[in-house]
Amino acid sequence: MKRILIALAAATVLSSPAFATKIGVSMDKFDDNFLTVLRNGMSDYAKTLPGVTLQVEDAKDDVSKQLSQVQNFIANGVDAIIVNPVDTSATAAITKAAADAGVPLVYVNREPTEVDKLGPKAAFVASNEAESGTLETKQICKLLGGKGNILVIEGQLSNQAAVQRTKDIHEVISSPDCSGMKIVAEQTATWDRTQAQNLMTNWLSKGLKFDAVVSNNDEMAIGALQAMKAAGIDTKTAIVGGVDATQDALASMKAGDLKVTVFQDAAGQGKGAVDAALALAAGKPVEKKVYIPFVLVTPANMDQFMKKN
């Protein structure tokens, strides 16, 4: 219903041929598979809307650069701003800058720490991270029969999604059906494939014994699988899970390597963020939190998610 309300508001805004809106978009970084789909989702959708233009900037994983981009958007008179935060614990300055200037602000994909304090001209569009790590870990629990040693690979520790997904893992293994699962190592690889490969190589060199790998995202899961293959481990029988259902992840699943992922609708989040920005720019009400559902992906249903992310 929330998505419908936003879409209707946006449609109302765009009904006038004279209406034109410029939206400034600051992305954490361009060099990321999932964020590329999110960015393209916004851009492709905006192209279908008469009078709507996006100015998309790469913050290059730099908090200061992102704040500067937002300040420049404001100075250049954009009608609304969309931000995919570099650091979800360092967004207060961005929120304040937009609020002080009276410019509508939409955070997308990553939840700012002050999300419950956003003013009337701000919103957050994403998927509920309490679902992501929960769906992933419950499926891995099922594959393990409720018991086994697991390795946990975390995203950036300053990122709300990484914190929540890891919390999800701990909550699932604390439940009666999965209490036989034990975390033998837990460490960050900052969402990065290469860092995850190096981390897994290090764990393997230490002789850690494990039955499954639970990763906060697909990129790190793929990195772990690459290290396992290099070490001669049969990845066709190994249990490795991730989150996002990227095309690389689905290709890995099709090859028999990745066993679990969770579809996060990047393009859907991008479209929702643009709709919310347009509605706010027109003075229309928008829900403070708009969630796009996560969906569990396994070899049994993976084909329906091909080419979606």
N, C-alpha and C positions, 0 to 999 in steps of 0.2 A: 504493500500500500504506500509506503514511504517513497519508493522509487516512482510510483505512478503519480503521486502528488508533485514531485519534483519535475517529472516530465511534462505534466499538464501546465505547471507554472512556466516552464521554459517555452512550451508551445505558445502560450499566451503572450509571452514577451516577444517572441519572434513573429507574431502574426502581422505586425506592421512592417511594410516594405522599407520604411525609412529607418527602422531600428538597426543600430550597428553597435557591436560590443567587442572591445579588445580585452583579452584575458592574458595576464602574465603568468607563466608557468615556470617554476623552479624545481628541477628534478635533482635528487641526491647525486646521481651520476648517470651518464648515458651508457657506460660500459658495464651493463648488467642485463642478462637475458630477460628476466621478468620485468624489470623496469622499462626495458625497450618496448615490450608489448603494451605496458601501461601507457607509456608516452605516445606510441603510435595509435592506441585506442582513442586517446584524447584528440590527437591531430586529425585522424581519419573521420571521427564523428563531427568535429568542428567544420570540416570541409563540406559537410552535408547541410549545414545551417547557414542560411543567407545572412550576410552581414557580420558573421562571427569570425574573428581572427585570433590566433594564439601566437604569443611570443614565448618560445620555449628556450630556457637556458639550462646549461649544465653546471651544477654547483661543484662538480668534481670532488665530492665527498668532503667538502670544506664548509664548516659551520659559518665562518666569517664571510666567505664568498656568497653563501646563500642569503644571509641577512642583507648583504650589499645589493644582491639582485632584487630582493623585495623592496628595498629602499629606492632603487632605480625605477622599478615598476611604478611605485607611488609617485615619484617625481615626474614620470612620463605620462601620468594621467590615465593609467589603465582603469577599466571599469570593474575589474575583479582580479583576484590573485589565487592561483592554485599552487600549493606547496607539497612536495613529497620530501619530508624532512630528512636531513643528513643525520641529525641526532635528536631523537624524540624528547630528550631531557633538556634540550637547549633551544626550545621553540618560543619561550616567553617573550623574547625581544621581537620576534617576528609578529606574534599575536598583538603585542602592544603597538608596534609601528603601524600595522594595518588598521587597528581600532582607532588610534589617535588621528589617522588620516581619513577615517570613515570609509575605507575601501573594503568591500566584501572579501573574505578570506575563506578558502576551502582547503583543508588538509586532506591528502589522499594517501591511502594505503598504510601509512604509519601513524599511529595515534600519539599526539602530543601529550605530555604529562598534564597540561592544564586543560585537557579536553572538556572537563566538566565546568570550566570557568569561562568558556568562550562566550563572547558577547552576542548580541542579536544579529550581527552581520557576519557570523562565522559558522562553519559546519565541518564535520569530519565524515569522509566517505571511505569505506574499506570493507573488510570482512572481519567477522568476530574471531579474534585469535584464540579465544577460549575453545573454539571448535577445531582449529587446525591441528595443534599438537595432540589433542585428545583423540581425534579420528585416526591419526597416524599411529599413535602408541597403542590404542585399543586393537588395531588390526595386527600390529606386530605381536602384541600379547596373544592374540588368537593363533597366529602362526607358530608361536613358541609353546603353545599349550599352557600359557600362564606362568611359565618359569624359565629362567635363564639369565645369563650375564649380558648386560648391554653397555655399549659405548654411546655417549651422548655428545654430539657435535653442535655447539651453539653458534648463533649469529653474533653480531656486535652486542656486547654486554650493555651498551648504552641505549640499545634499541628496544622499544616496547614489545615488538613482535617476538624478538628473541627471548626476552624475559618471560613473556606469557607462554610461548610454546614450550620452553623448558619447564615452567611451572606445570603445564598440562601433563608433561611426561611424569613428573614426580607425583602428581595427583592420581594418575592412572595406575602407577605401580604400587600405590598405597591402597588401592581398592582390593577387596577380597579376591576377585577373580584373577588379579595380576600380581598379587603380593609375593609370588615366587620369583619375580624379576628383580635383579639387583644391578645397580649402576656401578661398574668397576672403574670408570674414568669419565670425566666430563670436562670439556674444554672448548674454548671459542676458536673458530677459524674465520671469523668476521664475514660470513656469507660467501667466502671465496673458494673456488674449486682448487686452486693451487695450494692455498694454505691448508685446506682440508686434506689434500693428498700428502702434504708434508707431515701434518699432524698424525694421520693414520700410519704413515711410514715409521714415525717415531714410536707410536704405540706398539706396532708390530715388532720393532727392534727390541723393545723391552719385554717381549714375550707375553703380553697381556692375552688372557684367554677370554673369548667372548662368543656369544651366540647370535647377537644382532647389533646393528648400528642404527641409532635413531638420530637423524639429522634435522636441524631446524629448517633447512631448505634443500632443494634438489641439487644446486650447484655443489654444495659441500658433500652431499651423498655421492655424487658422481666422482668427486675427488677421492673420497674414501674407497670407492670401487676400483679406481685406477691404481691406487696403492696396493690394494688387495691382490689385484691381478699381477702386478709387478712382483709380488711376494709369492706368487704361485698358488694363491688361494682360489678355490673353485667358486666363482661368483654366481654360478648357476644354482648352487645349493645354499649360498649364504643369504642371510636376511638383512637387507639394507632398505631404510625408508627415508623419504624426504617430504617436502611440502612445496607446492606451486604447480606441479604438472606441466612443466615447460616442455617444449618439443624435444630437447635433448634428453630430458628425463623419460619421456614416453618412448623414445627410441631405445634407451637403455632398458626399459621395462620390456619392450618388444623383443629385445635380444636375450631376455631371460635374466638380466642382472638386477636391476632395481625391482623390488617386490611391492613397495607401497609408496604412493604419493597422495597428495591432496590438492584437488583443483581449486586454485584461487583465480577468480575471473578478473584478470588484469584489465582486459578491454572493457568489461562491464564496470569496473571501478572507475576507469578513465571517463567513460560516458556519464556515469553518475556524478563525477566531480564537475564536469562541464555543465551538466544540467543544474546542479546546485549553485554553481557560480553565476549562471545566467539568471536563475530565480532570485538570488540575493541581490544581484545588480539591479533588478527591476523592483526591489522592495517587497518581494513575495516571501512568505514564511517557509522555512525549511527546517526539517528535523535536525537536531544537533548531531545525531549519530545515524548514519544511513549504512546499513549492513548488506553486503552482497554475499549470499551463502557459500560456504565451502562444501566440496563434495569429495568423498573418498574415491580414490582411483586405484584399481588393482588390475592384474592381467585380464580379469574377466570382463571389465567394462572400459578398458583403456582406449579402444578404437573410437568411441564417441567423443573423446577429448582431443583427438589429433587435429592440429591446425587451429585450436582455440586459443592457445597461449604461445 
